[in-house]
Amino acid sequence: MLQISNQVSIPDSEIEVHAIRAQGAGGQNVNKVSSAVHLRFDINASSLPEFYKEKLLALNDQRISKEGVIIIKAQQYRTQEKNKEDALSRLQALIQSVAVTHKKRKATKPTKGSKLRRLDSKTKQGRLKALRGNINFN
């Protein structure tokens, strides 16, 4: 069971984990041992609440396919067990990230004093730059 929150958890049967060979440099061992992990999680077929499903499908994340399948590849560690733990923790973090509700931003206007300070600093900077011109010795 992958625990998402106090009320939400995902059974292991809904998460597919396949061992594959890792890419990149690593010597002779990388060609023989399947230490990388390929994790697949189908959002639509899962037992997640609708709130989570809608938010995950609305995410613009490269790990989520058009069909609604989360694909995570973990190959950071040398052992398959650590890579599996890493992939599961990344899946957990992704699902938990959609549960966080962000505060609605209130549009504000700058104060009169801040406008005046900005304009004063602009004129001061303009005067300073005007002094940087060429010096004529006629």
C-alpha positions as CSV (number, residue, x, y, z in Angstrom):
1,M,0.0,0.0,0.0
2,L,1.3,3.4,-1.0
3,Q,0.0,6.0,1.6
4,I,-0.9,9.3,0.1
5,S,-2.7,10.9,3.0
6,N,-4.6,9.8,6.1
7,Q,-7.7,8.7,4.1
8,V,-6.1,8.0,0.7
9,S,-3.9,5.0,-0.2
10,I,-3.1,3.1,-3.3
11,P,-3.0,-0.7,-3.3
12,D,0.1,-2.3,-4.8
13,S,-2.0,-4.1,-7.4
14,E,-2.7,-0.8,-9.2
15,I,1.0,0.0,-9.6
16,E,3.0,-1.8,-12.2
17,V,6.7,-2.1,-11.6
18,H,9.1,-3.5,-14.2
19,A,12.8,-3.9,-13.9
20,I,14.8,-2.8,-16.9
21,R,18.4,-2.2,-17.7
22,A,19.7,1.3,-16.9
23,Q,21.0,3.6,-19.6
24,G,24.3,5.4,-19.8
25,A,27.7,4.8,-18.4
26,G,28.3,2.3,-15.7
27,G,30.8,-0.2,-16.9
28,Q,30.2,-3.9,-17.6
29,N,27.6,-4.2,-14.8
30,V,25.1,-1.9,-16.5
31,N,24.8,-4.3,-19.4
32,K,24.1,-7.4,-17.3
33,V,21.9,-6.3,-14.4
34,S,18.3,-4.9,-14.6
35,S,18.6,-2.3,-11.9
36,A,16.5,0.5,-13.3
37,V,12.7,0.5,-12.5
38,H,9.9,1.5,-14.9
39,L,6.7,2.4,-12.9
40,R,3.3,2.7,-14.5
41,F,0.2,3.9,-12.8
42,D,-3.2,4.3,-14.6
43,I,-5.0,7.2,-13.2
44,N,-8.5,6.4,-14.7
45,A,-8.4,2.8,-13.6
46,S,-7.2,3.6,-10.1
47,S,-9.1,3.7,-6.8
48,L,-8.1,7.4,-6.2
49,P,-10.9,9.8,-5.3
50,E,-12.3,11.9,-8.3
51,F,-10.7,15.0,-6.9
52,Y,-7.2,13.5,-7.3
53,K,-8.0,12.1,-10.7
54,E,-9.2,15.4,-12.1
55,K,-6.3,17.3,-10.8
56,L,-3.7,14.8,-12.0
57,L,-5.2,14.6,-15.5
58,A,-5.3,18.5,-15.7
59,L,-1.6,18.7,-14.8
60,N,0.8,19.6,-17.6
61,D,3.4,17.1,-16.7
62,Q,5.6,15.1,-19.1
63,R,5.3,12.0,-16.9
64,I,1.6,11.8,-17.5
65,S,0.6,10.4,-20.9
66,K,-2.5,11.5,-23.0
67,E,-4.2,8.2,-21.9
68,G,-3.8,9.2,-18.3
69,V,-1.0,6.9,-17.3
70,I,1.8,8.1,-15.1
71,I,5.2,6.7,-16.2
72,I,8.2,7.1,-13.9
73,K,11.6,5.8,-14.7
74,A,14.1,5.5,-11.8
75,Q,17.7,4.6,-12.5
76,Q,19.6,6.8,-10.0
77,Y,20.8,4.0,-7.7
78,R,22.7,0.8,-8.3
79,T,20.2,-1.5,-6.7
80,Q,16.7,-2.3,-8.0
81,E,15.2,-2.0,-4.5
82,K,16.4,1.6,-4.0
83,N,15.2,2.5,-7.5
84,K,11.8,1.0,-6.7
85,E,11.6,3.0,-3.5
86,D,12.7,6.2,-5.4
87,A,10.0,5.6,-8.1
88,L,7.3,5.0,-5.5
89,S,8.3,8.1,-3.5
90,R,8.2,10.2,-6.7
91,L,4.7,8.9,-7.5
92,Q,3.6,9.7,-4.0
93,A,5.0,13.2,-4.2
94,L,3.3,13.8,-7.5
95,I,-0.1,12.7,-6.2
96,Q,0.4,14.7,-3.0
97,S,1.3,17.8,-4.9
98,V,-2.1,18.1,-6.5
99,A,-3.8,17.9,-3.1
100,V,-2.3,21.1,-2.0
101,T,-4.7,24.0,-2.5
102,H,-3.0,27.3,-3.3
103,K,-4.2,30.6,-2.0
104,K,-6.1,32.7,-4.5
105,R,-4.0,35.8,-5.5
106,K,-5.6,39.1,-4.7
107,A,-4.8,41.8,-7.3
108,T,-3.4,44.9,-5.6
109,K,-2.4,48.3,-6.8
110,P,0.8,50.1,-6.0
111,T,0.6,52.9,-3.5
112,K,1.0,56.6,-4.5
113,G,4.3,56.8,-2.5
114,S,5.7,53.7,-4.2
115,K,4.8,55.2,-7.6
116,L,6.6,58.5,-6.7
117,R,9.7,56.6,-5.4
118,R,9.9,54.6,-8.6
119,L,9.6,57.7,-10.8
120,D,12.2,59.6,-8.7
121,S,14.7,56.7,-9.0
122,K,14.1,56.6,-12.8
123,T,14.8,60.4,-13.2
124,K,17.9,60.1,-10.9
125,Q,19.2,57.2,-13.0
126,G,18.5,59.1,-16.2
127,R,20.5,62.1,-15.0
128,L,23.3,59.8,-14.0
129,K,23.4,58.2,-17.5
130,A,23.3,61.7,-19.1
131,L,26.5,62.6,-17.4
132,R,28.2,59.6,-19.0
133,G,28.4,61.3,-22.4
134,N,31.6,62.2,-24.3
135,I,33.7,65.1,-22.9
136,N,34.7,67.7,-25.5
137,F,38.0,69.7,-25.0
138,N,37.4,72.5,-27.5
